[in-house]
Amino acid sequence: MRDLYAARWRGQPGRLEVWYATLTDPDSGLGLWIHHELVARTDGSTRLHGWVTAFVPGEPPVSGRFGPVEVTTPDAPPLADPEDLAARAYVCLGTVFASPDRLEGEAGEVRWRLEVSGDGEPLFTFPRWSWRSEVLPAAQVVPAPTAIFSGDVRVADKVFRLREARGAVARIYGHGNASRWGWLHAELGGRDVLELVAAVSTRPGLRHLPPLPLLQLRVGGRDWPSNPLLAAPLLKARLDLPQWSVRGVHGRRRVRIHVTLDPAESVTMRYENPHGRGPVCVNSERASADVLVERWNGRWAVEHHWCLDHTAHAEIGAPVPDPR
């Protein structure tokens, strides 16, 4: 599983690599988003940078940025050697350190020192072969879909002591951000979890298609659908703010997912793309979600129904409006 954390970039121009963690503290309601990314531009330059955003209940989100630093070769720091991940970080940038079992750093008014544990099997939102082969424009994988975070988070003058905050650590690698997308990570209790990405590619011929939802629902240790790419055309996504949704039928199951991002508890971030101009992302680690799964057995009957109140992690990405 450690191979899933190792850097995929090998010096090619026009690549984007992302490591991110999201979590919710059940005691305080604090949500946290830690985002590290490497942008290998088409002009040959490469930089590593990132940000952290803390979502304190009842207060505006607080963000801080770290980096950027220029990266000259894939083997040079701050990218770690994949053969030595047990001792080194997969990202190490000034005060920011990230490894499979530890996250720490400081940026702006936010400081974090977290131990990461949890033995959940990796979740492949995109088919496993697409992550290994890199044939799609981009792919996402979740090495730690039911991670547990313990430690301290300081936001300005407030200190939050996390004991068993729940969340995930995920990866993205490809040729850049999608044109439009919706993303949801939902902890459903125990080791049950839902990961959803509904995206529109920037590739010619694909950018005018509707969003393609790729979904993985893990309940009782079993993942559905068995092939998220084959199921995707049967699901329909409606991407908007402050609410977006995905629904459809695959096999004997019907799913309806409704996500709400409270504007008062959301943050807007401008992304970078390897070719330059990037999209805008609206993110909330205190989102709400209603997830309904029904099963056909002569008639539709409720199989599972979860209502998450400010404990879901979600975002919407969209192109920057042309000023002309």
Secondary structure, DSSP 8 states (H G I E B T S, - for coil): -GGGTS----S-SSEEEEEEEEEE-TTT--EEEEEEEEEE-TTS-EEEEEEEEEE-TTS--EEEEEEEEE--STTSTTB--GGGTTTS-SEEETTEEEETTEEEEEETTEEEEEEEE-----B-SS-HHHHHH--SSEEEEEEEEEEEEEEEEEETTEEEEEEEEEEEEEEEEESS--SEEEEEEEEEETTEEEEEEEEE--STTTTTS--EEEEEEEETTEEESS-HHHHGGGEEEE--SSEEEEEEEETTEEEEEEEE--GGG-EEEE--BTTB---EEEEEEEEEEEEEEEEESSSEEEEEEEEEEEEEEEEEEE------
